[in-house]
Structure formats: C-alpha cells, structure tokens
C-alpha cells in the first residue's frame, strides 16, 4: 500500500463543503484547528464551488501536517493529462501530503452544469485512467507516483478501484456497505468511508439537517442504485429521503455515538473514516463540533 495511504490507516479525517464559505486566504485557522484536534486528512469535494486541484493547493499551503485529498475530483472537469500533471505537482510540492480521489460524478452535474456528455461510468473511468497513466510530462516530478482512490459504490467500480487504483472512497453508505466494499476490494486495497453526522441537537433538528443534506443526493441515480442494493426502496427516495434513510446514512447523537459509528465502519473493513459534520446550514463551518469530535477521538487510531 502507498506510504501516504498507509499512514491514514486507522485514522479519522474530515470531509466538508463548508470551507468554500471561507475566503481562501483565511483558511489557516480552520486547518490549524483540524490539525490540533488530531484529524489526519481533509477531503475536498468538487461540484459547483471550488476547482479541486486549486482548492487542494490552497489547503496544502495553509496546513503543515494534514493530508489533503480530493473527494472527489471529477474526471469531466479536466483532461487526464492536466490531472496527472497537477496531481504530481501537488504531491511533490507538499512532500507527499496529497491524495488524488477521482470520480465519474453524476449526469446532472456533467450534462447540465458542465454541458458535457455523461458516458457509461466504468468505461469512462477506465478510459480516463488509461490516459492518465500514459500522459506525457517533462517536469522534474514526472516520475512521481501519486496515491489515487476512486469514488466507488457498486461492485464493478470497486473492482476497478482495486485493480487500477490504490483503493476506494465510498460516500453516503452504511457499515453493511463497508463490509461489502471490503469484500469487493480484497484485503490489500485502501478503503476510505465518508460518514455524515449531526452532533447533538434534538431529533427534529437532526431530521431537518439530514433531509436538507440528502435533498440533492436522492435525485441521483448512482446513489439510489447503491441504496437499493442495501434494501431501500423508492419510498425512501422522496426528495430529502425518508426518515429511515436519514437514520441509516446520517449518524445522530453525542461524541460517543459518533465514535461508535467510526468503530462500526472500521470493524466492517474501513481503513479510514472521514466525518462530514452537518451544521445548521451548508455554509456553517462547524469548528466547535470538529473540536469536540477531535477531543473525543483524540485523533487516535480506531479499532
């Protein structure tokens, strides 16, 4: 296993959109808090906000120990040659603190927002990885190997993640899915799992935040297909999701409850869990919650 990914085994990271509400030059305080709280990695998404490679560079520049990972960089956002060049530069410049997470994204983002053509996911990812591996590069870091994981939910993409990458990142899943993903990947591949959480709050507020969080995702075929494999039905896929879906995908409770969910994924085969803390709004940077969760887990190895 890649050295950077091996160092993430048993650790807890943070996955968040919220830092896009902070001026790029002012991210240092939040990143310092994540580091001092013991989190090992920051996972950066890519949708309608910041471009993933630029966002990673900004985060790497204002942190000292965090691994910065794209979670995920869309293969339709830039060509494979540019992705390979950017990822090698980031990995070299940061001394190995960068992980490239790649994903096929979703049809609405590709065709409506990017005005591209959404191709069959497995074939599209395989073609992109072929081009990435063959991309010419004359920079001094041209031989730099960058750890890469694929956003993967179904067995075919998980197989591709095991055979053409270092492993996978799963998103909006249960511990049952984590066990299935580990079986698909085999014992040697790296498995990172995103876990959405609401720390504290009463049930009504938990459900408000969880439904708001799931509102977009319940409209996407890739997630609905994944949830069907876990036993959910169309009745659970109303916009924002059913209460049952919220309870399954978003952990609600105190620090101990969230620590138990981390342990559950670890017991099921996850190497690394990245928490997505749902604040009162999408723009709310949940620094107090991050600090509380960091104190609860002590940035320690779980399991």
HELIX and SHEET records of a PDB file:
HELIX    1   1 UNK A    3  UNK A    8  1                                   6    
HELIX    2   2 UNK A   18  UNK A   21  5                                   4    
HELIX    3   3 UNK A   24  UNK A   26  5                                   3    
HELIX    4   4 UNK A   28  UNK A   36  1                                   9    
HELIX    5   5 UNK A   52  UNK A   61  1                                  10    
HELIX    6   6 UNK A   80  UNK A   93  1                                  14    
HELIX    7   7 UNK A  107  UNK A  107  1                                   1    
HELIX    8   8 UNK A  108  UNK A  113  3                                   6    
HELIX    9   9 UNK A  121  UNK A  134  1                                  14    
HELIX   10  10 UNK A  155  UNK A  164  1                                  10    
HELIX   11  11 UNK A  175  UNK A  185  1                                  11    
HELIX   12  12 UNK A  203  UNK A  217  1                                  15    
HELIX   13  13 UNK A  221  UNK A  229  1                                   9    
HELIX   14  14 UNK A  234  UNK A  237  5                                   4    
HELIX   15  15 UNK A  243  UNK A  249  1                                   7    
HELIX   16  16 UNK A  255  UNK A  268  1                                  14    
HELIX   17  17 UNK A  287  UNK A  297  1                                  11    
SHEET    1   A 9 UNK A  73  UNK A  74  0                                        
SHEET    2   A 9 UNK A  98  UNK A 103  1                                        
SHEET    3   A 9 UNK A  67  UNK A  70  1                                        
SHEET    4   A 9 UNK A  41  UNK A  44  1                                        
SHEET    5   A 9 UNK A  11  UNK A  16  1                                        
SHEET    6   A 9 UNK A 272  UNK A 277  1                                        
SHEET    7   A 9 UNK A 190  UNK A 199  1                                        
SHEET    8   A 9 UNK A 167  UNK A 170  1                                        
SHEET    9   A 9 UNK A 148  UNK A 151  1                                        
SHEET    1   B 8 UNK A  73  UNK A  74  0                                        
SHEET    2   B 8 UNK A  98  UNK A 103  1                                        
SHEET    3   B 8 UNK A  67  UNK A  70  1                                        
SHEET    4   B 8 UNK A  41  UNK A  44  1                                        
SHEET    5   B 8 UNK A  11  UNK A  16  1                                        
SHEET    6   B 8 UNK A 272  UNK A 277  1                                        
SHEET    7   B 8 UNK A 190  UNK A 199  1                                        
SHEET    8   B 8 UNK A 250  UNK A 253  1                                        
END                                                                             
